[in-house]
């Protein structure tokens, strides 16, 4: 084929000098088929089939690595989340223990103070009773206070 008219003559099935849609599809089908034949021939000559197979395996390995990385990241995330949760729970427990200790100390101080006040009240009552039993001594005692 040296001229465009030679090309049209080959694919113009109805010989109208014009390539309609079916004839254009035929051209692309022939080109595709020729490309496939040439590509397979090149693969046979240069062992590209082995290269393609190797690259397919490499992509499969890459996909497995990505999947493993995702699983590993998820596992690390879950472990870190559990660690943070455990740390938080420990901090809450420690804080509760600290407040319970403070509360017990406060209650003990309160009980001591109540006992001390009750004891003082008893002493004051006894002093008052004695003073009422001996009014003259009570007057002397009250003037000294």
C-alpha positions in Angstrom: 0.0 0.0 0.0 1.6 3.2 -1.1 -1.5 5.4 -1.4 -4.6 6.0 0.7 -6.8 4.8 -2.1 -5.1 1.3 -1.8 -6.1 1.2 1.8 -9.7 2.2 1.1 -9.9 -0.4 -1.7 -8.8 -3.2 0.7 -11.5 -2.3 3.4 -14.3 -0.9 1.2 -16.4 -4.0 1.0 -19.3 -2.5 -0.9 -16.9 -0.6 -3.2 -18.7 2.8 -2.8 -15.4 4.6 -2.2 -16.5 5.5 1.3 -15.7 3.6 4.6 -19.0 3.3 6.6 -19.2 2.3 10.3 -19.0 -1.4 9.8 -15.9 -1.0 7.6 -14.3 1.3 10.1 -14.9 -1.3 12.9 -13.4 -3.9 10.6 -10.2 -1.7 10.3 -9.9 -1.4 14.1 -10.5 -5.2 14.6 -7.8 -6.0 12.1 -5.4 -3.6 13.7 -6.2 -5.0 17.2 -5.7 -8.6 15.9 -2.4 -7.7 14.2 -1.2 -5.9 17.4 -2.0 -9.0 19.5 -0.2 -11.3 17.0 2.9 -9.0 17.0 2.9 -8.7 20.8 2.7 -12.4 21.3 5.5 -12.9 18.8 7.6 -10.4 20.7 6.8 -12.1 24.0 8.0 -15.4 22.5 11.1 -13.8 21.1 12.1 -11.9 24.3 10.5 -14.2 26.9 8.2 -11.4 28.0 5.6 -14.0 29.1 7.9 -15.0 31.9 8.3 -11.3 32.8 4.6 -10.7 32.7 4.1 -13.8 35.0 6.8 -12.5 37.3 5.3 -9.1 37.5 1.8 -10.6 38.2 3.3 -12.5 41.1 5.1 -9.4 42.3 1.8 -7.5 42.3 0.1 -10.4 44.2 2.9 -10.3 46.8 2.5 -6.5 47.0 -1.3 -6.9 47.6 -0.6 -9.5 50.3 1.9 -7.1 51.9 -0.6 -4.3 51.9 -3.2 -6.6 53.4 -0.8 -7.8 56.1 0.2 -4.2 56.8 -3.5 -3.2 57.2 -4.1 -6.2 59.6 -0.9 -5.3 61.5 -1.9 -1.7 61.8 -5.4 -2.7 63.0 -3.9 -5.1 65.6 -1.5 -2.4 66.8 -4.4 0.1 67.0 -6.5 -2.3 69.0 -3.6 -3.1 71.4 -2.9 0.6 71.9 -6.5 1.3 72.5 -6.7 -1.4 75.1 -3.5 -0.1 76.7 -4.9 3.4 76.9 -8.2 2.1 78.3 -6.3 0.1 80.9 -4.2 3.1 81.8 -7.3 5.2 82.1 -9.1 2.7 84.3 -6.0 2.4 86.5 -5.9 6.2 86.9 -9.6 6.2 87.8 -9.0 3.4 90.3 -6.0 5.2 91.9 -8.0 8.4 92.1 -11.0 6.6 93.8 -8.6 5.0 96.2 -7.0 8.3 97.0 -10.4 10.0 97.6 -11.6 7.0 99.7 -8.5 7.3 101.9 -9.0 11.1 102.3 -12.7 10.4 103.1 -11.7 7.8 105.8 -9.1 10.1 107.3 -11.7 12.9 107.4 -14.3 10.6 109.0 -11.7 9.5 111.6 -10.8 13.2 112.4 -14.5 14.0 112.6 -15.1 11.1 115.0 -12.2 12.1 117.1 -13.5 15.7 117.2 -17.0 14.5 118.1 -15.6 12.3 120.9 -13.5 15.2 122.1 -16.5 17.5 122.1 -18.7 14.9 123.8 -15.9 14.4 126.4 -15.7 18.2 126.9 -19.5 18.4 127.2 -19.4 15.7 129.9 -16.7 17.5 131.8 -18.6 20.7 131.5 -21.8 19.0 132.7 -19.9 17.5 135.6 -18.3 20.8 136.5 -21.8 22.4 136.3 -23.3 19.7 138.5 -20.5 20.1 141.1 -21.0 23.9 140.9 -24.7 23.6 141.5 -24.1 21.3 144.4 -21.8 23.8 146.1 -23.0 27.2 145.0 -20.4 29.2 147.1 -17.5 27.4 145.5 -19.0 27.8 142.1 -19.2 31.6 142.6 -15.5 31.6 143.5 -14.7 29.4 140.5 -16.7 31.5 138.1 -15.0 34.7 139.2 -11.6 33.2 138.5 -12.6 32.2 135.0 
